[in-house]
Amino acid sequence: VQLQASGGGLVQPGGSLRLSCAASGSIVSIYIMGWYRQAPGKQRELVATITNRGATNYADSVKARFTCSRDNAKNTVYLQMNSLKPEDTAVYYCNAYVATTGWRWGDYWGQGTLVTVSS
């Protein structure tokens, strides 16, 4: 299973970005997809997750600013980030809990995409 993330970049404070992450491979089912981030010198932290039925969970620091959604038909998860702050600067990683052929479940990570919020 491969997770390919895209959409990172440089944005000014108050701006918006949309991240995408597509899963590919011998996928039978995906239960949870989501986003984590790691800022320089800090541990990786949860940003948002979404189940296959659309139930979402957000870190308190991003609630009301970020929206996590997914397209089950495309095995793709999105993160719409609005009102970005400098403290949102980090490498963003997508994550998915996936069942592959034979209903073997595993936790998979994308390569990370850098989001920089700066004027």
N, C-alpha and C positions, 0 to 999 in steps of 0.2 A: 504494500500500500504506500502510495506517495501522496503527500500533501504539498500543494504548490500555492504559496501565498504571494499576493501582489497588492500594490496600491499605496505603499509607503512613500514618504518623501518629506520635503521641507514645507512647512506651512507657518504662517504668522499666527500669533495668539488671537483667539477668537475665530479662527478659520475652521474649515472642515476637511475631512479626508474620508474615503471609503476603502476599507480593506476587503479583499476577497481571498478565499482559500478553497481550492478544488481538490477533492480526493479522487484518486484513481487507483486501479488495480483490481484484484480479485475480490471485490466487495459484495458481500451478501446483504449486509445491513449496517447502518450507522446509528448508534443510539444517541450519544452526546457529541456535539461539536462545539468548539469554543475558541476563545482567545486568552492568551496570557501575555504578560510583558515583563521585560527585565531592563531596568534602568542601570546606568553605570554604577558599580559599587553596591548594588542592591540585589536581593534575591528575586527570583521569578515570582510573579504574583498573578492571581486570577483577575481577568478583566470582565469577561462575560461568557456564559455558556447557554446553549439552547438544546433541548431534547428533540427527538424526532417528531414529537407532537406539538412542538412550539413553546414549551415552557421555558422561560428564561430566568437567568440568575445573573446579577450584576454586583461588582464591587461597589461599595458605598461611594467611592471617590469618582465614579463615572456615571452613577444613576442620573437620569434626566438629561444627560449629555450624549451618551452613546446608546446605539440601538443595535442589537444582535439579531440577525435573521438568517434563514437558510432556505435553500431550494433543494428539497429532497430528491427531485428527479435528476438534478445535476450534481448531487453530492457536494454541494457548495455552501459555505457559510460566509456571511458578510458581517462587517462591523462598520456601521456608520458613526463617525466621530464628529460631533459638533462642539462648538464653543471650546476649542482646544486650548489647553494651558501649557506653559513651559514644563510643568511637572508631569505632563503626559509623554514627554520625550522618553523613548525607550525602543528596544527591539521588540516587536510584537510577533508572537508565535501562535500559529493555529494548532489545534489539538483535536483529535477525534478518537472516539472509542468505537472500534470497528469489528464487525464479524466478517471473516474471510471464508473461503470455501471450506465446508465442513463445520461451519458455525464455531470457528475458533475466534475468540475475542481477544483483542489486543489494543494497546494504547499507542497512538502514533502522533508524531510531531512534524510540523513543517519546518522549513529552513530559517524562518524569521525574516521580517521586513522592518527596516528602520523608519521610525517616525520621529521627526525633529520639529519641535515647536519653538520658533525663535523669530524675533524681529530683526 
